[in-house]
Amino acid sequence: MNQDNLSMNTNALIRSVIETRRMEAAYDRIAAPRKPTKVITFMGAKGGVGTTTVALNTAAALAQHSQVILVEVRPTLGTLSLYFKAPARTLTIAHLLEMEPTAIKPTEAEMCLWSYESMPGLWLLFGPRTMEQCREIRPDKVKALLKALAKLADYVIVDIPSSLGETNRAVIEDSSQLVLVIERDAICVQSANLILLSIGAWKPPVQVTGAIIVNREALSTPIPIPKIEAELEVPTLAVISPASDLCNAAQNAGLPVVMYDPESLVAGTMATLAERLASAPGRLRSAGSHMRMADPLEPAKTSAKILVRASKHVPQAMVSQYLSKCRNHLPALKAALEGCEFEAARKFGHQMKGTGGAYGFEELTEVGALIERAATDQNINELWNQVADLETYLGHVEVTFDESPTSANP
């Protein structure tokens, strides 16, 4: 046996050992007892809204405590293999989709997964890497693929393009949760609304977990978040603050943002989103039968008055001025929330907490404390809820005065 033949046999033996170990690991994961796998699908309302970035960071956050597979299901070129600079020999979803559905088993799927040593709980199934791999995906094949992947992990995170074709429908119908990723511009919101109307007409209608609002850049006239919620009639699961430089730096490092800078605002938001999706028992809202949500920034349609007796130790003029000041500050508070300016909101809440009771408005003290706490936690959804309550209160409160030397008119 010459040296070349010996080297070839040695390489073949090494590949055989590696393949055997990978298959044994797959069998171990298949046999391991676990709770039912959640399949969470992310779809953008239109292209270029950051869906893959959101899916990647959600998967990475979940992978810190669970086994997670992130898969790009798309007929066109994927982007995650470029993000992680995966070797050219890495297998992709195209290799599995060449098989018939009955042949797509967990062991075959496991052989195509790519792992990154910095993320031991996360595996990736890349989308097509060459034009030759790009082709339409049969719905029965993608259903078989999701079934196989579900036997290998606690969570399967699916990144799909903005489309309501038969393949995406197959993915959505086999998902535990569907999340829409949108931006705060009119075209994107209109597109999201059309998607919701379309899938709501399916039989049976598909339920939607909620929306993730991405602020990729500061817009001059962004649509207010409560207006988006009222238009789409689904809850907002998270609001992602602008962080283009951070995202670019993380990409250059080949890491998700939640690992590159775990202390950043974006990473914290992603971690909270992952926890919320993990703890949700299932889909939260039906796209075909949900009730319309009232705009939180609109006062309740009621003529009921909230009567408050002002402190007898404060002159009437000062009480009235204080109430007017609170009302006048509402637009600035909303603008702060629109720009995710949590420190400005925190200061507003702190000041109201300290002054409301002194003028006889105990409700303002309580709401101020809640606004301060939500801003400190950077909980944008709770902030909007509290601002809605505040506006309703300020729109209906009326003050009564005791006749006393400090409050009587001269």
FENDA-V197342 format. One record per residue. N is the residue number from 1. RES is the residue in one small letter. PSI is psi in whole degrees, 0 to 359 (* if undefined). Layout:
# FENDA-V197342
n:N res:RES psi:PSI
n:N res:RES psi:PSI
This chain:
# FENDA-V197342
n:1 res:m psi:125
n:2 res:n psi:174
n:3 res:q psi:323
n:4 res:d psi:316
n:5 res:n psi:322
n:6 res:l psi:319
n:7 res:s psi:320
n:8 res:m psi:317
n:9 res:n psi:321
n:10 res:t psi:316
n:11 res:n psi:320
n:12 res:a psi:322
n:13 res:l psi:318
n:14 res:i psi:315
n:15 res:r psi:322
n:16 res:s psi:318
n:17 res:v psi:316
n:18 res:i psi:316
n:19 res:e psi:320
n:20 res:t psi:316
n:21 res:r psi:322
n:22 res:r psi:320
n:23 res:m psi:322
n:24 res:e psi:319
n:25 res:a psi:321
n:26 res:a psi:316
n:27 res:y psi:321
n:28 res:d psi:319
n:29 res:r psi:324
n:30 res:i psi:319
n:31 res:a psi:340
n:32 res:a psi:132
n:33 res:p psi:137
n:34 res:r psi:161
n:35 res:k psi:162
n:36 res:p psi:136
n:37 res:t psi:138
n:38 res:k psi:130
n:39 res:v psi:111
n:40 res:i psi:118
n:41 res:t psi:133
n:42 res:f psi:129
n:43 res:m psi:133
n:44 res:g psi:145
n:45 res:a psi:335
n:46 res:k psi:172
n:47 res:g psi:151
n:48 res:g psi:20
n:49 res:v psi:357
n:50 res:g psi:24
n:51 res:t psi:315
n:52 res:t psi:321
n:53 res:t psi:317
n:54 res:v psi:315
n:55 res:a psi:317
n:56 res:l psi:312
n:57 res:n psi:328
n:58 res:t psi:315
n:59 res:a psi:317
n:60 res:a psi:322
n:61 res:a psi:317
n:62 res:l psi:327
n:63 res:a psi:349
n:64 res:q psi:340
n:65 res:h psi:359
n:66 res:s psi:171
n:67 res:q psi:124
n:68 res:v psi:139
n:69 res:i psi:129
n:70 res:l psi:124
n:71 res:v psi:135
n:72 res:e psi:110
n:73 res:v psi:100
n:74 res:r psi:147
n:75 res:p psi:348
n:76 res:t psi:180
n:77 res:l psi:134
n:78 res:g psi:170
n:79 res:t psi:342
n:80 res:l psi:327
n:81 res:s psi:326
n:82 res:l psi:321
n:83 res:y psi:316
n:84 res:f psi:2
n:85 res:k psi:48
n:86 res:a psi:146
n:87 res:p psi:151
n:88 res:a psi:332
n:89 res:r psi:354
n:90 res:t psi:132
n:91 res:l psi:159
n:92 res:t psi:180
n:93 res:i psi:334
n:94 res:a psi:326
n:95 res:h psi:326
n:96 res:l psi:323
n:97 res:l psi:354
n:98 res:e psi:341
n:99 res:m psi:162
n:100 res:e psi:154
n:101 res:p psi:321
n:102 res:t psi:342
n:103 res:a psi:350
n:104 res:i psi:94
n:105 res:k psi:165
n:106 res:p psi:320
n:107 res:t psi:320
n:108 res:e psi:320
n:109 res:a psi:320
n:110 res:e psi:327
n:111 res:m psi:340
n:112 res:c psi:357
n:113 res:l psi:144
n:114 res:w psi:131
n:115 res:s psi:153
n:116 res:y psi:128
n:117 res:e psi:335
n:118 res:s psi:349
n:119 res:m psi:77
n:120 res:p psi:338
n:121 res:g psi:2
n:122 res:l psi:131
n:123 res:w psi:149
n:124 res:l psi:139
n:125 res:l psi:105
n:126 res:f psi:152
n:127 res:g psi:179
n:128 res:p psi:144
n:129 res:r psi:346
n:130 res:t psi:161
n:131 res:m psi:330
n:132 res:e psi:332
n:133 res:q psi:346
n:134 res:c psi:122
n:135 res:r psi:161
n:136 res:e psi:146
n:137 res:i psi:127
n:138 res:r psi:135
n:139 res:p psi:321
n:140 res:d psi:330
n:141 res:k psi:319
n:142 res:v psi:328
n:143 res:k psi:318
n:144 res:a psi:323
n:145 res:l psi:312
n:146 res:l psi:322
n:147 res:k psi:320
n:148 res:a psi:316
n:149 res:l psi:326
n:150 res:a psi:340
n:151 res:k psi:356
n:152 res:l psi:351
n:153 res:a psi:168
n:154 res:d psi:327
n:155 res:y psi:138
n:156 res:v psi:116
n:157 res:i psi:123
n:158 res:v psi:127
n:159 res:d psi:113
n:160 res:i psi:153
n:161 res:p psi:170
n:162 res:s psi:99
n:163 res:s psi:149
n:164 res:l psi:33
n:165 res:g psi:177
n:166 res:e psi:326
n:167 res:t psi:312
n:168 res:n psi:323
n:169 res:r psi:320
n:170 res:a psi:319
n:171 res:v psi:311
n:172 res:i psi:317
n:173 res:e psi:334
n:174 res:d psi:8
n:175 res:s psi:151
n:176 res:s psi:324
n:177 res:q psi:144
n:178 res:l psi:127
n:179 res:v psi:128
n:180 res:l psi:137
n:181 res:v psi:125
n:182 res:i psi:161
n:183 res:e psi:168
n:184 res:r psi:44
n:185 res:d psi:159
n:186 res:a psi:318
n:187 res:i psi:318
n:188 res:c psi:318
n:189 res:v psi:319
n:190 res:q psi:320
n:191 res:s psi:318
n:192 res:a psi:320
n:193 res:n psi:320
n:194 res:l psi:321
n:195 res:i psi:315
n:196 res:l psi:320
n:197 res:l psi:322
n:198 res:s psi:311
n:199 res:i psi:339
n:200 res:g psi:341
n:201 res:a psi:353
n:202 res:w psi:157
n:203 res:k psi:112
n:204 res:p psi:160
n:205 res:p psi:142
n:206 res:v psi:143
n:207 res:q psi:145
n:208 res:v psi:130
n:209 res:t psi:315
n:210 res:g psi:190
n:211 res:a psi:149
n:212 res:i psi:124
n:213 res:i psi:120
n:214 res:v psi:126
n:215 res:n psi:83
n:216 res:r psi:331
n:217 res:e psi:160
n:218 res:a psi:119
n:219 res:l psi:148
n:220 res:s psi:325
n:221 res:t psi:69
n:222 res:p psi:148
n:223 res:i psi:130
n:224 res:p psi:142
n:225 res:i psi:315
n:226 res:p psi:327
n:227 res:k psi:322
n:228 res:i psi:316
n:229 res:e psi:319
n:230 res:a psi:324
n:231 res:e psi:316
n:232 res:l psi:337
n:233 res:e psi:32
n:234 res:v psi:152
n:235 res:p psi:152
n:236 res:t psi:119
n:237 res:l psi:328
n:238 res:a psi:153
n:239 res:v psi:117
n:240 res:i psi:121
n:241 res:s psi:157
n:242 res:p psi:131
n:243 res:a psi:52
n:244 res:s psi:320
n:245 res:d psi:318
n:246 res:l psi:317
n:247 res:c psi:320
n:248 res:n psi:319
n:249 res:a psi:319
n:250 res:a psi:319
n:251 res:q psi:317
n:252 res:n psi:329
n:253 res:a psi:352
n:254 res:g psi:35
n:255 res:l psi:150
n:256 res:p psi:156
n:257 res:v psi:323
n:258 res:v psi:342
n:259 res:m psi:327
n:260 res:y psi:316
n:261 res:d psi:77
n:262 res:p psi:344
n:263 res:e psi:357
n:264 res:s psi:161
n:265 res:l psi:318
n:266 res:v psi:316
n:267 res:a psi:319
n:268 res:g psi:320
n:269 res:t psi:317
n:270 res:m psi:319
n:271 res:a psi:318
n:272 res:t psi:320
n:273 res:l psi:315
n:274 res:a psi:318
n:275 res:e psi:320
n:276 res:r psi:318
n:277 res:l psi:323
n:278 res:a psi:324
n:279 res:s psi:343
n:280 res:a psi:131
n:281 res:p psi:338
n:282 res:g psi:201
n:283 res:r psi:147
n:284 res:l psi:339
n:285 res:r psi:139
n:286 res:s psi:131
n:287 res:a psi:341
n:288 res:g psi:348
n:289 res:s psi:13
n:290 res:h psi:153
n:291 res:m psi:148
n:292 res:r psi:139
n:293 res:m psi:135
n:294 res:a psi:144
n:295 res:d psi:117
n:296 res:p psi:341
n:297 res:l psi:356
n:298 res:e psi:132
n:299 res:p psi:149
n:300 res:a psi:143
n:301 res:k psi:77
n:302 res:t psi:151
n:303 res:s psi:4
n:304 res:a psi:137
n:305 res:k psi:148
n:306 res:i psi:108
n:307 res:l psi:130
n:308 res:v psi:129
n:309 res:r psi:118
n:310 res:a psi:156
n:311 res:s psi:134
n:312 res:k psi:352
n:313 res:h psi:359
n:314 res:v psi:131
n:315 res:p psi:148
n:316 res:q psi:318
n:317 res:a psi:321
n:318 res:m psi:323
n:319 res:v psi:313
n:320 res:s psi:318
n:321 res:q psi:321
n:322 res:y psi:316
n:323 res:l psi:318
n:324 res:s psi:322
n:325 res:k psi:318
n:326 res:c psi:317
n:327 res:r psi:320
n:328 res:n psi:336
n:329 res:h psi:350
n:330 res:l psi:314
n:331 res:p psi:320
n:332 res:a psi:323
n:333 res:l psi:317
n:334 res:k psi:320
n:335 res:a psi:322
n:336 res:a psi:319
n:337 res:l psi:323
n:338 res:e psi:323
n:339 res:g psi:10
n:340 res:c psi:40
n:341 res:e psi:82
n:342 res:f psi:327
n:343 res:e psi:321
n:344 res:a psi:319
n:345 res:a psi:322
n:346 res:r psi:317
n:347 res:k psi:319
n:348 res:f psi:311
n:349 res:g psi:320
n:350 res:h psi:317
n:351 res:q psi:318
n:352 res:m psi:322
n:353 res:k psi:324
n:354 res:g psi:344
n:355 res:t psi:335
n:356 res:g psi:310
n:357 res:g psi:326
n:358 res:a psi:333
n:359 res:y psi:2
n:360 res:g psi:5
n:361 res:f psi:80
n:362 res:e psi:329
n:363 res:e psi:322
n:364 res:l psi:325
n:365 res:t psi:316
n:366 res:e psi:314
n:367 res:v psi:320
n:368 res:g psi:318
n:369 res:a psi:321
n:370 res:l psi:322
n:371 res:i psi:317
n:372 res:e psi:316
n:373 res:r psi:315
n:374 res:a psi:322
n:375 res:a psi:321
n:376 res:t psi:321
n:377 res:d psi:355
n:378 res:q psi:42
n:379 res:n psi:92
n:380 res:i psi:325
n:381 res:n psi:316
n:382 res:e psi:325
n:383 res:l psi:314
n:384 res:w psi:321
n:385 res:n psi:315
n:386 res:q psi:323
n:387 res:v psi:324
n:388 res:a psi:316
n:389 res:d psi:320
n:390 res:l psi:316
n:391 res:e psi:321
n:392 res:t psi:316
n:393 res:y psi:312
n:394 res:l psi:335
n:395 res:g psi:346
n:396 res:h psi:350
n:397 res:v psi:137
n:398 res:e psi:145
n:399 res:v psi:135
n:400 res:t psi:145
n:401 res:f psi:140
n:402 res:d psi:139
n:403 res:e psi:111
n:404 res:s psi:167
n:405 res:p psi:332
n:406 res:t psi:343
n:407 res:s psi:347
n:408 res:a psi:149
n:409 res:n psi:145
n:410 res:p psi:*
